[in-house]
């Protein structure tokens, strides 16, 4: 079975920014992603929960897999949204089947 290189991007951001980030990713050519709720975690300011310091709306995580040549456009679009808000962007190498879907 053939495996193909990809990049996995995870973006944690405040829930009110979900629509803006989705629009930015689409404009950067991202054709698919998943959004999952973030229940809590720990960061520079210490532990937090959805009911705690972040506010009532909480945080969400976008997860997407893309071809490596699309990474720069995605990061530019994501950074334009994330830079003024609470958020984390991470990029890792991944291998996928059915590369035509990315």
Rosetta constraint file for C-alpha pairs under 8 A:
AtomPair CA 1 CA 97 HARMONIC 7.91 0.50
AtomPair CA 2 CA 97 HARMONIC 6.62 0.50
AtomPair CA 3 CA 95 HARMONIC 5.89 0.50
AtomPair CA 3 CA 96 HARMONIC 5.45 0.50
AtomPair CA 3 CA 97 HARMONIC 5.15 0.50
AtomPair CA 3 CA 98 HARMONIC 7.82 0.50
AtomPair CA 3 CA 99 HARMONIC 7.91 0.50
AtomPair CA 4 CA 95 HARMONIC 5.30 0.50
AtomPair CA 4 CA 96 HARMONIC 5.23 0.50
AtomPair CA 4 CA 97 HARMONIC 6.32 0.50
AtomPair CA 4 CA 98 HARMONIC 7.83 0.50
AtomPair CA 4 CA 99 HARMONIC 6.08 0.50
AtomPair CA 5 CA 67 HARMONIC 7.12 0.50
AtomPair CA 5 CA 68 HARMONIC 7.33 0.50
AtomPair CA 5 CA 93 HARMONIC 7.32 0.50
AtomPair CA 5 CA 94 HARMONIC 6.00 0.50
AtomPair CA 5 CA 95 HARMONIC 4.75 0.50
AtomPair CA 5 CA 96 HARMONIC 6.48 0.50
AtomPair CA 6 CA 65 HARMONIC 6.32 0.50
AtomPair CA 6 CA 66 HARMONIC 5.53 0.50
AtomPair CA 6 CA 67 HARMONIC 4.84 0.50
AtomPair CA 6 CA 68 HARMONIC 5.56 0.50
AtomPair CA 6 CA 93 HARMONIC 6.20 0.50
AtomPair CA 6 CA 94 HARMONIC 5.02 0.50
AtomPair CA 6 CA 95 HARMONIC 5.61 0.50
AtomPair CA 6 CA 96 HARMONIC 6.57 0.50
AtomPair CA 7 CA 65 HARMONIC 5.52 0.50
AtomPair CA 7 CA 66 HARMONIC 5.39 0.50
AtomPair CA 7 CA 67 HARMONIC 6.23 0.50
AtomPair CA 7 CA 68 HARMONIC 5.70 0.50
AtomPair CA 7 CA 71 HARMONIC 7.36 0.50
AtomPair CA 7 CA 91 HARMONIC 6.55 0.50
AtomPair CA 7 CA 92 HARMONIC 5.77 0.50
AtomPair CA 7 CA 93 HARMONIC 4.87 0.50
AtomPair CA 7 CA 94 HARMONIC 5.42 0.50
AtomPair CA 7 CA 95 HARMONIC 8.00 0.50
AtomPair CA 8 CA 63 HARMONIC 7.09 0.50
AtomPair CA 8 CA 64 HARMONIC 5.74 0.50
AtomPair CA 8 CA 65 HARMONIC 4.56 0.50
AtomPair CA 8 CA 66 HARMONIC 6.72 0.50
AtomPair CA 8 CA 91 HARMONIC 5.66 0.50
AtomPair CA 8 CA 92 HARMONIC 5.23 0.50
AtomPair CA 8 CA 93 HARMONIC 6.18 0.50
AtomPair CA 8 CA 94 HARMONIC 6.01 0.50
AtomPair CA 9 CA 62 HARMONIC 7.77 0.50
AtomPair CA 9 CA 63 HARMONIC 5.73 0.50
AtomPair CA 9 CA 64 HARMONIC 5.38 0.50
AtomPair CA 9 CA 65 HARMONIC 6.40 0.50
AtomPair CA 9 CA 89 HARMONIC 7.07 0.50
AtomPair CA 9 CA 90 HARMONIC 5.66 0.50
AtomPair CA 9 CA 91 HARMONIC 4.63 0.50
AtomPair CA 9 CA 92 HARMONIC 6.62 0.50
AtomPair CA 10 CA 61 HARMONIC 6.51 0.50
AtomPair CA 10 CA 62 HARMONIC 5.58 0.50
AtomPair CA 10 CA 63 HARMONIC 4.67 0.50
AtomPair CA 10 CA 64 HARMONIC 6.75 0.50
AtomPair CA 10 CA 88 HARMONIC 7.92 0.50
AtomPair CA 10 CA 89 HARMONIC 5.77 0.50
AtomPair CA 10 CA 90 HARMONIC 5.27 0.50
AtomPair CA 10 CA 91 HARMONIC 6.62 0.50
AtomPair CA 11 CA 61 HARMONIC 5.35 0.50
AtomPair CA 11 CA 62 HARMONIC 5.05 0.50
AtomPair CA 11 CA 63 HARMONIC 6.66 0.50
AtomPair CA 11 CA 87 HARMONIC 7.00 0.50
AtomPair CA 11 CA 88 HARMONIC 5.62 0.50
AtomPair CA 11 CA 89 HARMONIC 4.48 0.50
AtomPair CA 11 CA 90 HARMONIC 6.51 0.50
AtomPair CA 12 CA 38 HARMONIC 7.93 0.50
AtomPair CA 12 CA 59 HARMONIC 6.68 0.50
AtomPair CA 12 CA 60 HARMONIC 5.63 0.50
AtomPair CA 12 CA 61 HARMONIC 4.30 0.50
AtomPair CA 12 CA 62 HARMONIC 6.48 0.50
AtomPair CA 12 CA 87 HARMONIC 5.16 0.50
AtomPair CA 12 CA 88 HARMONIC 5.15 0.50
AtomPair CA 12 CA 89 HARMONIC 6.59 0.50
AtomPair CA 13 CA 17 HARMONIC 6.77 0.50
AtomPair CA 13 CA 18 HARMONIC 7.35 0.50
AtomPair CA 13 CA 59 HARMONIC 5.51 0.50
AtomPair CA 13 CA 60 HARMONIC 5.64 0.50
AtomPair CA 13 CA 61 HARMONIC 6.46 0.50
AtomPair CA 13 CA 82 HARMONIC 7.05 0.50
AtomPair CA 13 CA 85 HARMONIC 7.43 0.50
AtomPair CA 13 CA 86 HARMONIC 6.03 0.50
AtomPair CA 13 CA 87 HARMONIC 4.36 0.50
AtomPair CA 13 CA 88 HARMONIC 6.78 0.50
AtomPair CA 14 CA 18 HARMONIC 7.13 0.50
AtomPair CA 14 CA 54 HARMONIC 7.94 0.50
AtomPair CA 14 CA 57 HARMONIC 7.46 0.50
AtomPair CA 14 CA 58 HARMONIC 6.05 0.50
AtomPair CA 14 CA 59 HARMONIC 4.33 0.50
AtomPair CA 14 CA 60 HARMONIC 6.24 0.50
AtomPair CA 14 CA 85 HARMONIC 7.38 0.50
AtomPair CA 14 CA 86 HARMONIC 6.37 0.50
AtomPair CA 14 CA 87 HARMONIC 6.90 0.50
AtomPair CA 15 CA 57 HARMONIC 5.85 0.50
AtomPair CA 15 CA 58 HARMONIC 5.67 0.50
AtomPair CA 15 CA 59 HARMONIC 4.78 0.50
AtomPair CA 15 CA 60 HARMONIC 5.47 0.50
AtomPair CA 16 CA 57 HARMONIC 6.95 0.50
AtomPair CA 17 CA 21 HARMONIC 6.13 0.50
AtomPair CA 17 CA 81 HARMONIC 7.75 0.50
AtomPair CA 18 CA 22 HARMONIC 6.12 0.50
AtomPair CA 18 CA 60 HARMONIC 7.37 0.50
AtomPair CA 19 CA 23 HARMONIC 6.21 0.50
AtomPair CA 20 CA 24 HARMONIC 6.23 0.50
AtomPair CA 20 CA 81 HARMONIC 7.12 0.50
AtomPair CA 21 CA 25 HARMONIC 6.11 0.50
AtomPair CA 21 CA 78 HARMONIC 6.52 0.50
AtomPair CA 21 CA 81 HARMONIC 6.18 0.50
AtomPair CA 22 CA 26 HARMONIC 6.22 0.50
AtomPair CA 23 CA 27 HARMONIC 6.20 0.50
AtomPair CA 24 CA 28 HARMONIC 6.32 0.50
AtomPair CA 24 CA 77 HARMONIC 5.39 0.50
AtomPair CA 24 CA 78 HARMONIC 6.61 0.50
AtomPair CA 24 CA 81 HARMONIC 7.65 0.50
AtomPair CA 25 CA 29 HARMONIC 6.58 0.50
AtomPair CA 25 CA 30 HARMONIC 5.39 0.50
AtomPair CA 25 CA 74 HARMONIC 6.22 0.50
AtomPair CA 25 CA 77 HARMONIC 6.25 0.50
AtomPair CA 25 CA 78 HARMONIC 6.77 0.50
AtomPair CA 26 CA 30 HARMONIC 5.05 0.50
AtomPair CA 26 CA 31 HARMONIC 6.51 0.50
AtomPair CA 27 CA 77 HARMONIC 7.83 0.50
AtomPair CA 28 CA 73 HARMONIC 5.57 0.50
AtomPair CA 28 CA 74 HARMONIC 5.53 0.50
AtomPair CA 28 CA 77 HARMONIC 6.32 0.50
AtomPair CA 29 CA 70 HARMONIC 7.76 0.50
AtomPair CA 29 CA 73 HARMONIC 7.93 0.50
AtomPair CA 29 CA 74 HARMONIC 7.68 0.50
AtomPair CA 30 CA 66 HARMONIC 7.32 0.50
AtomPair CA 30 CA 74 HARMONIC 7.27 0.50
AtomPair CA 31 CA 102 HARMONIC 7.38 0.50
AtomPair CA 32 CA 64 HARMONIC 6.49 0.50
AtomPair CA 32 CA 65 HARMONIC 7.75 0.50
AtomPair CA 32 CA 102 HARMONIC 7.85 0.50
AtomPair CA 33 CA 62 HARMONIC 6.48 0.50
AtomPair CA 33 CA 63 HARMONIC 5.50 0.50
AtomPair CA 33 CA 64 HARMONIC 4.43 0.50
AtomPair CA 33 CA 65 HARMONIC 7.30 0.50
AtomPair CA 34 CA 61 HARMONIC 7.97 0.50
AtomPair CA 34 CA 62 HARMONIC 5.59 0.50
AtomPair CA 34 CA 63 HARMONIC 5.19 0.50
AtomPair CA 34 CA 64 HARMONIC 6.50 0.50
AtomPair CA 35 CA 60 HARMONIC 6.51 0.50
AtomPair CA 35 CA 61 HARMONIC 5.48 0.50
AtomPair CA 35 CA 62 HARMONIC 4.54 0.50
AtomPair CA 35 CA 63 HARMONIC 6.43 0.50
AtomPair CA 36 CA 60 HARMONIC 5.62 0.50
AtomPair CA 36 CA 61 HARMONIC 5.27 0.50
AtomPair CA 36 CA 62 HARMONIC 6.67 0.50
AtomPair CA 37 CA 58 HARMONIC 7.93 0.50
AtomPair CA 37 CA 59 HARMONIC 6.33 0.50
AtomPair CA 37 CA 60 HARMONIC 4.48 0.50
AtomPair CA 37 CA 61 HARMONIC 6.28 0.50
AtomPair CA 38 CA 50 HARMONIC 7.49 0.50
AtomPair CA 38 CA 58 HARMONIC 7.21 0.50
AtomPair CA 38 CA 59 HARMONIC 5.30 0.50
AtomPair CA 38 CA 60 HARMONIC 5.09 0.50
AtomPair CA 38 CA 61 HARMONIC 6.42 0.50
AtomPair CA 39 CA 49 HARMONIC 6.00 0.50
AtomPair CA 39 CA 50 HARMONIC 5.30 0.50
AtomPair CA 39 CA 58 HARMONIC 7.61 0.50
AtomPair CA 39 CA 59 HARMONIC 7.48 0.50
AtomPair CA 40 CA 47 HARMONIC 7.60 0.50
AtomPair CA 40 CA 48 HARMONIC 5.49 0.50
AtomPair CA 40 CA 49 HARMONIC 4.00 0.50
AtomPair CA 40 CA 50 HARMONIC 5.59 0.50
AtomPair CA 41 CA 47 HARMONIC 5.67 0.50
AtomPair CA 41 CA 48 HARMONIC 5.53 0.50
AtomPair CA 41 CA 49 HARMONIC 6.45 0.50
AtomPair CA 42 CA 46 HARMONIC 5.08 0.50
AtomPair CA 42 CA 47 HARMONIC 3.89 0.50
AtomPair CA 42 CA 48 HARMONIC 5.84 0.50
AtomPair CA 43 CA 47 HARMONIC 6.33 0.50
AtomPair CA 43 CA 48 HARMONIC 7.92 0.50
AtomPair CA 48 CA 52 HARMONIC 5.74 0.50
AtomPair CA 48 CA 53 HARMONIC 6.06 0.50
AtomPair CA 48 CA 54 HARMONIC 7.22 0.50
AtomPair CA 49 CA 53 HARMONIC 7.05 0.50
AtomPair CA 49 CA 54 HARMONIC 7.41 0.50
AtomPair CA 50 CA 54 HARMONIC 6.59 0.50
AtomPair CA 50 CA 55 HARMONIC 7.06 0.50
AtomPair CA 50 CA 56 HARMONIC 6.77 0.50
AtomPair CA 50 CA 57 HARMONIC 7.61 0.50
AtomPair CA 50 CA 58 HARMONIC 5.06 0.50
AtomPair CA 50 CA 59 HARMONIC 7.32 0.50
AtomPair CA 51 CA 55 HARMONIC 6.71 0.50
AtomPair CA 51 CA 56 HARMONIC 6.13 0.50
AtomPair CA 51 CA 58 HARMONIC 7.59 0.50
AtomPair CA 52 CA 56 HARMONIC 7.81 0.50
AtomPair CA 54 CA 58 HARMONIC 5.90 0.50
AtomPair CA 54 CA 59 HARMONIC 7.61 0.50
AtomPair CA 65 CA 94 HARMONIC 7.96 0.50
AtomPair CA 65 CA 102 HARMONIC 6.75 0.50
AtomPair CA 66 CA 70 HARMONIC 6.54 0.50
AtomPair CA 66 CA 71 HARMONIC 7.13 0.50
AtomPair CA 66 CA 102 HARMONIC 5.18 0.50
AtomPair CA 67 CA 71 HARMONIC 7.14 0.50
AtomPair CA 67 CA 99 HARMONIC 7.98 0.50
AtomPair CA 67 CA 102 HARMONIC 5.98 0.50
AtomPair CA 70 CA 74 HARMONIC 6.45 0.50
AtomPair CA 71 CA 75 HARMONIC 6.13 0.50
AtomPair CA 72 CA 76 HARMONIC 6.17 0.50
AtomPair CA 73 CA 77 HARMONIC 6.26 0.50
AtomPair CA 74 CA 78 HARMONIC 6.03 0.50
AtomPair CA 75 CA 79 HARMONIC 5.85 0.50
AtomPair CA 76 CA 80 HARMONIC 6.28 0.50
AtomPair CA 77 CA 81 HARMONIC 6.92 0.50
AtomPair CA 78 CA 82 HARMONIC 6.05 0.50
AtomPair CA 79 CA 83 HARMONIC 5.41 0.50
AtomPair CA 81 CA 85 HARMONIC 7.49 0.50
AtomPair CA 82 CA 86 HARMONIC 6.91 0.50
AtomPair CA 82 CA 87 HARMONIC 5.79 0.50
AtomPair CA 82 CA 88 HARMONIC 7.65 0.50
AtomPair CA 83 CA 87 HARMONIC 7.80 0.50
